[in-house]
Amino acid sequence: MWPTRSTSSKGEALAIVPNENGKKPWFGPKRIGYGRRPQTWQGWLVAWLSLLVVLLVVLGHH
């Protein structure tokens, strides 16, 4: 389900492999740390809209 990473013989990440339908996933693994990071403009849009919603909720209660 999640995209996989191609690795070299030294274990270094080379590229994100497209998912089953051939499209690049919106979010992919981070190079350092845990979690996912946006890979496409759609992923970045979701990330920024999520941040905006959180800010509106936090600031709306004051």
Beta strands, then each sheet from edge to edge (+ up, - down):
strand 1: 5-7
strand 2: 13-16
strand 3: 27-29
strand 4: 36-38
sheet 1: 1+ 2-
sheet 2: 3+ 4-
end
